[in-house]
């Protein structure tokens, strides 16, 4: 297996660094999005006043996305669409940050 990691392409570049960057992006993006969702569930409330942590299934997901979006559209927030956009941005930001950290550590 070690032989594979030390292989190089015709230009002399190793395969290990690009694969490490991909792994860092996946872990960073998934971790950031998961942590954000966890915080919303732990501290958020649905537009009905119910704690999101007491909900389950589709109701919990809808309430979480609406909370991340600043509340339901009816009360002036961006609703689930806004929450999905926030969650996507957090995931992309986490992936980018993890890539930069990986590049800094593995020079």
MARGUGU-781532 format. One record per residue: x, y negated, z of N, C-alpha, C in turn. Coordinates in steps of 0.001 Angstrom, whole numbers, padded with zeros to 6 digits, always signed. Each point is the difference from the previous one (the first is absolute). Layout:
N
XYZXYZXYZ...
# end
This chain:
107
+000822+001193+000000-000822-001193+000000+000867-001259+000000+001113+000046+000724+000882-001160+000061+000552-000322-001388+000160+001023-000817+000514-000213-001338-000960-000890-000816-001299+000183+000204-000989-000812-000699+000129-001469+000377+000157-000289+001278+000055-001388+000451+001254-000707-000500+001042+000735-000247+001246-000611-000460+000074-000104-001521-001013+000522-000707+000009-000090-001457-000110-001457-000427+000526-000264-001174-000042-001351-000518-000542+000017-001423-000604-001121-000382-000483-000102-001371+001187-000363-000901-000202-000091-001305+001137-000286-000901+000725-001313+000298-000660-000954+000648+000655-001266+000319+000735+000051+001336-000016+001156+000684+000721+000153+001252-000781-000401+001238-001316-000166-000114-000816-000376+001154-000541+001256+000678-000028-000034+001318-000487+001123+000786-001523-000002+000046-000603+001192+000135-001450+000117+000124-000480-000260+001424+000873+000040+000971-000410-000082+001400-000579-001364+000360+000606-001080-000456-000468-001329+000391-001402-000310-000532-000312+000246-001273-001373-000258-000462-001044+000850+000715+000333+001241+000295-000952+000854+000725-000194-000500+001430+001050-000487+000621-000109-000568+001338-000850-001260+000008+000138-000817-001032-000814-001215-000101-001474+000359-000151-000301+001001-000788-001383+000423-000182-000583+000503+001320+000770+000798+000709-000466+000517+001299-000224-001143+000993+000884-000984-000004-000159-001145+000905-001247-000797-000339-000282-000185-001282-001188-000735-000421-001273+000713+000436-000031+001309-000193-001191+000772+000384-000217-000070+001504+001058+000208+000755-000123-000026+001461-000352-001396+000505+000633-001021-000548-000256-001365+000450-001399-000470-000334-000444+000251-001217-001342-000414-000402-001091+000739+000740+000158+001307+000114-000991+000795+000730-000029-000322+001478+001165-000219+000569+000069-000322+001428-000624-001351+000308+000259-000982-000846-000559-001335+000228-001518+000009-000141-000504+000672-001026-001449+000064-000199-000672+000787+001124+000625+001081+000420-000560+000795+001099-000013-000756+001318+001056-000738+000261+000050-000784+001239-001038-001114-000011-000193-000621-001153-001002-001057-000110-001401+000549+000224-000294+001136-000593-001302+000637+000195-000192+000394+001461+001039+000524+000623-000075+000373+001410-000286-001184+000905+000633-001128-000282-000262-001214+000792-001436-000476-000185-000494+000075-001230-001383-000425-000252-000981+000884+000744+000251+001294+000008-000894+000928+000702+000084-000220+001510+001183-000242+000503+000171-000145+001447-000617-001288+000536+000133-001087-000732-000414-001297+000536-001193-000631-000695-000419+000553-001133-001047-000632-000782-001411+000359+000416-000919-000863-000404-001422+000273+000192-000704-000176-001334-001019+000801-000216-000791-000102-001222-000848-001262+000056-000599-000358-001122-000833-001210-000034-001243+000142+000867-000317+001230+000391-001137+000237+000893+000379-000149+001466+001293-000186+000281+000472-000133+001375+000496+001305+000600-000117+001083-000746+000456+001310+000469+001510+000116-000179+000678+000574+000977+001447+000226-000121+000252+001004-001123+000970-000308-000857+000307+000890-001125+000475+001355+000505+000671+000019+001141+000505+001266+000541-001123+000961+000363-001210-000506+000194-001120+000890+000337-000733+000494-001243+000359-000497-001165-000634+000433-001245+000771+001172-000590-000605+000668-000960+000687+001101-000677-000420+000042-001457+000791+000674-000796-000325+000209-001403+000000-001267-000829-000984-000067-000903-000083-001127-000921-000267-001307+000735-000762+000053+001076-000280-001223+000760+001288-000577+000575+000883+000851+000491+001274-000469+000556+000880-000599-001092+000050+000657-001152+000831-000517-001097-000541-001331-000507-001299-000085-000178-000596-001248-000473+000219-001132+001001-000194+000274+001267+000197-001022+001024+001462-000418+000098+000909+000957-000143+001429-000317+000042+000384-000908-001153-000432+000337-001214+000331-000824-001153-000626-001389+000118-001243-000062+000473-000642-001304+000173+000727-000829+001053+000448+000641+001082+000734-000725+001048+001307-000550-000544+000711+000813-000781+001253-000464-000597-000245-001128-001000-001177+000001-000610-000351-001045-000961-000553-001258+000640+000025-000089+001300-000464-001196+000679-001468+000026+000381-000620+001145-000113-001409+000130+000366-000862+000266-001217-001248+000305+000258-000939+000281-001081-000223-001246-000847-000342+000192-001256-000249-001122-000901-001150-000859+000522-000984+000630+000623-001165-000716+000519+000387-001035+001052+001023+000289+000784+000413-000931+001054+001171-000885-000428+000340+000013-001287+001022-000908-000509+001365+000598-000252+000169+001303+000222+001285+000638-000275+000082+000485-001436+001032+000718-000312+000178+000548-001335-000473+001448-000096-000462+000552+001101-000573+001341+000002+000995+001101-000301-000525+001116-000492+000824+001172-000266+000993-000237-001135-000377-000806-000964+000917-000297-001109+001219-000753+000524-000228-000963+000861+001113-000728+000605+000864+000899+000855-000641+000913+000738+000750+000941+000824+000854+000933-000825-000543+000464-001129+000777+000868-000888+001203-000753-000569-000200-001278-000327+001105-000806-000518+001068-000220+001070-000430-000274+001225+000953-000182+001099+000783+001284+000246-000697+001126+000013+000662+001286+000240+000990+000324-001116-000365-000296-001241+000921+000225-001119+001226-000901+000115-000216-001258+000364+001123-000927+000140+000942+000423+001125-000570+000483+001092+000827+000474+001116+000813+001216-000434-000614+000906-000747+000714+001179-000486+001142-000360-000939-000265-000922-000926+001043-000434-000936+001116-000727+000751-000384-000858+000938+001006-000708+000789+000858+000941+000832-000633+001015+000580+000754+000999+000770+000957+000783-000869-000450+000354-001201+000866+000739-000920+001183-000856-000439-000258-001261-000293+001075-000902-000420+001005-000217+001134-000515-000204+001203+000883-000180+001147+000837+001235+000282-000614+001171-000127+000745+001244+000231+001085+000188-001055-000295-000374-001240+000999+000107-001062+001181-000926+000277-000294-001227+000413+001078-000950+000289+000842+000461+001191-000660+000546+001009+000738+000529+001150+000879+001167-000420-000540+000890-000829+000790+001140-000488+001211-000499-000784-000213-000976-000874+001114-000524-000787+001061-000661+000887-000430-000644+001082+000933-000645+000909+000828+001041+000751-000674+001078+000443+000684+001018+000785+000923+000850-000886-000475+000345-001205+000766+000868-000895+000580-000864-001125+001098-000612+000273+000630-000869-001034+000914+000793-000869
# end
